[in-house]
Amino acid sequence: MILNRLMEHVLSDGGIMEPSQVTAALGLIKKVLPDLSHSTGDFTHNFIDDLTERLMQARDAANASRESKTIN
């Protein structure tokens, strides 16, 4: 539930992101993407596409949740 709330907050429409949205987005990225700052060698990762898909799904879920609240 906390992850869903953070993702809903990050994805809320409004143009420029508020500082709290940036902080929440960075926190989500740290949870999804590995920290490679101390890694060596060659790596191939496909996390960006997965993250984009997860964010789009969270946005759709948040919109559906908002719509169901307005209907009820």
N, C-alpha and C positions, 0 to 999 in steps of 0.2 A: 504494500500500500504506500509506503514511504517513497519507493522508487517511482511509482505511478504519479504521486503528487509532485515530486521533483520534475519529472518529465513533462507533466502538464504545465507546470510553472515555466519551465524553459521554453516550451513551445507556444505559450500564449501569444496571441497576435498583439501587435502594438508598434511595429516598426523597430525602433532602436531598443536593444535589450537593456533592461535595468541592471544595476550592479548585482542584485540578488540573483537575477537570471543567469548572469555570466558565472557567478560563483557556483550555482547549482549545476550548470552545464559542465564546468570544469570538474566538479565532483563526480558527475556521471561518467565523463570521459575517463577519469582515473580508475573507475570501477570496471570499465569495459575494455579499455586498451592497456596492454602491458607497459610498464615503465622500462624503456630500453636505454635510459640515459647512461647506465653503467655496463651495457652489453657490448660485446665485441663480436666481429664476424659478420657474415652475410645472412640476412633474414628475409623471408618473403611472408608477408602477412596480408590477409584479406579482411581485416577487421572493419575498415571504413564502410564497405558496402553493407556489412551486417549491422553496424551502428546506425547507418542511414535508415535501413529497413526497420530497425527497432524504434527509432524515433518517429518514423512515419506511422507505425502501428500504434504507438503511444498517443500520438496526436489524434488519430482516428478514434481511439478508445475514449480519449478525453472529450472529443466533440460529441460522440454518441452519449456519453454520460451527461454532458450539459444538456443535450437535446431531450433526453429522457426526464431530466429534472424539470425542464420547462413544460413538458407535456403533462406531468403529474401535478 
